[in-house]
Amino acid sequence: MLRKYGIVLALLALIAYEVVAVATAFLTVVATFGLGMVFLFPPQVQMIRALTELTRKLVRHSSGIEIEAPYLPPPPPPQRQADGMYRHGRTLYKSPRVPAWSDRWKWMLTDRATFRDALWMLLDPLVKLGLVPLLLLMPGRGLRLYGLWCEMLLGPTAASRLASQVSHLSRVRNLAVDSQAAEMRRIERDLHDGTQARLVAIGMTLGAVEQLVDDDPAAAKALLAKARDASAETLTELRRVIRGIHPPVLAERGLGDAVRALAMDSALKVTVDVDLPHRPEAPVEAAAYFAVSELLANASRHGGATRATIDISTNGPNLRITVADDGWGGADPAKGSGLSGIERRLAAFDGVMALHSPPGGPTTVTMELPRVLPEYWAGDLPKLPRWKMITVVTLWGTAWCPLFPQGIVAAIFKIFGVDEKTWFLALHLPAPYQWPVIALMIVLGTLMYVAAVAIPANHNREVWMCNATPTRLWF
Amino acid sequence: MNRVLVAEDLYLLRDGLVHLLQAHGFEVVAAVESGPELLKGLLELRPDVSVVDVRLPPTHTDEGLQASLAARRQVPGLPILVLSQHVEQLYARELLADGSGAIGYLLKDRVFNAEQFVDAVRRVAAGGTAMDPEVIAKLLASNATHEPLAALTPRERDVLEAMAEGRSNAAISQRLFLSESAVAKHTAGIFAKLGLAPSDDDNRRVLAVLAYLNSR
């Protein structure tokens, strides 16, 4: 209780600060847009952001309402061009300071959150003053209400979430493109230095055979044997390259058997446990395969391990892979490029890697690739809540009643002038009400059927929408 | 006269195999290019031996291997020689799993050496085994540190390798420049060290060795 009153006191004390901030903000806006003193704008925005950040923290501590910062990610530092200059628009600068400042100014000015912050700051003192009685009498309720108010203006919107998602995705795409380009270069080097050179040698040998074949058949025969050996070597070499691009077993059998084949070829004693009802997408399989392959190689090369266990399983729509070995541990992604390579590969699928490798071992690496498996695999497609289930069953069970006997059959009786009334409600009513009631019954029955179909369909759609879109679609 | 079925999707290689086998006195009863055709051919024609590529249409995955395994489940011991661009211990184990022999698993490169290839086809047709040296090398490598194998002398290892490939004592003696009695002596030594019951039948002997290596 005391803590809550402390927070209330802090919030009320902030009013004074807010009033000052509103005044300086007003002056800044006048100075910036009226007098062109643009250099005042960023510090002012920083000041307001510090204030809103403090408020978010206070709200979180007092009412548990978690408000994420809605700001767009800051612009990356200006890139130095090949000629040593920094470009901003059509102008070149010698130092990065001006372009960086312009980016920053643009970033703050174009972010709608800046103006939502300003609106909040303008209204907040009034809201607080209005809430004073509630805050003093029922601080719990009051703080919660205040939290909801702040969440309205200080929280992220669909647009800001999408914007930060876009920036995350473009970063991940760059990583993926980079690692793919590196792979391509490696493959090109392998083919150029190995296969291509060997094929040239074979061609030259065959040329020599052509010259020798008439004069010295014996020597030609020996050279042909050499060419055949060289072609066999080339094939071996090519097989190695192919394995590095996309292992044939992976293409033929999928992740489970490819990892089993890997385990058989490994010098370690490897236990493989795969629980995958279907095959994931090919790029996911490849990323997972190469990650496991790299980890096994690390375990035997650097970890001094003799045994390893690999466990591949699903966790809902997530693919989870655990590789454990009994080596001496102490693995560090910062030291070896192998582990950071795995991280880069997984990053393309938003995958994460957790490494537990205390000095002295054992090492356990857990990788999780979220949402890479189709949802329906998981078998935990969220069920209809009980009340919805009961509603749907009731609707299916009763919708026939208004539609057929009370609606359609009654209408037929009326059209053909049958004298029976039986239990058809409409026919027992006075004449002017009969047709409207029949129509109402038919509409009601149809609507009940529609609802019985629509509720489960909508439920799945709801689940789908929850997963696919931000939760709030205003501002 | 041996009746052969050839399953290979690349026209040039299929044609080459057919010519090669015909030149060595085989009768090619069918040359097919897809998995379903292969399974049908295997079950209906019951060839004396079949040369099968692992990767076949329509899926271009391990269609040929699956068809061979399916056919051998229905007709145990149907002789099949599987060819592939790459060899995997995993596939070798699956092919050997039924323990009935008459099975081969070779890299496509081995076709280059016509004599050895035809020899392998004949061996499989006669109920023997023909394992690619690369499979055997991988098998031995992953078993290298285990106790009884580590205790073999280098010469015994050579003999074991040749034996695991499916070669007879005569062929081993020719390849390693040993007398047949010396090979027999080495073989007995290997079987004693590995704790296997000795057997005079070449085929049973190979299967015992492969089963031993696969069990590790």
Interface residues (C-beta under 8 A of the other chain):
Chain A: R228 S231 A232 L235 T236 R239 I242 R243 P248 V249 A251 E252 R253 D257 R260 A261 M264 D265 S266 A267
Chain B: V54 R55 T61 D62 Q85 H86 E88 Q89 L90 R93 L107 D109 F112 N113 K138 A141 S142 A144 T145
